[in-house]
Amino acid sequence: MKEKNNLREMTLEEHYQYYAKQGLSKNEIIKKIAKDRNVNKNEIYQKFI
């Protein structure tokens, strides 16, 4: 899964923008970033409030 590896190399901001460009809501983006990075979504959420 080459795309997953590329997503992990992005900064959180870049990762967020990647999904934002796809038209996802903030909550959906946070869930996807957490899943991609294999971390708790609360950890990601804290970085965006």
C-alpha positions in Angstrom: 0.0 0.0 0.0 2.2 2.8 -1.3 -0.4 5.5 -0.6 -0.6 4.7 3.2 3.2 5.0 3.4 3.1 8.4 1.7 0.4 9.6 4.1 2.5 8.7 7.1 5.4 10.7 5.7 3.2 13.9 5.5 3.0 16.3 8.4 -0.3 16.4 10.2 -1.2 19.6 8.4 -0.5 18.1 4.9 -2.4 14.9 5.9 -5.4 17.1 7.0 -5.3 19.1 3.7 -5.1 15.9 1.7 -8.5 14.8 3.0 -10.0 18.3 3.2 -9.4 18.5 -0.6 -11.6 15.4 -0.9 -14.5 17.4 0.8 -14.5 15.4 4.0 -15.7 17.0 7.3 -13.3 17.8 10.1 -14.5 14.8 12.1 -14.2 12.4 9.2 -10.7 13.7 8.5 -9.6 13.2 12.1 -10.9 9.6 12.1 -9.1 8.9 8.8 -5.8 10.4 10.0 -6.0 8.4 13.2 -6.6 5.2 11.3 -3.8 5.9 8.8 -1.4 6.6 11.5 -2.7 3.9 13.9 -3.2 6.3 16.8 -6.2 7.2 18.9 -8.4 9.8 17.2 -8.5 11.9 20.4 -4.7 12.4 20.0 -5.2 13.8 16.5 -8.2 15.8 17.6 -6.2 17.6 20.3 -3.8 18.9 17.6 -6.7 20.5 15.6 -8.6 22.4 18.3 
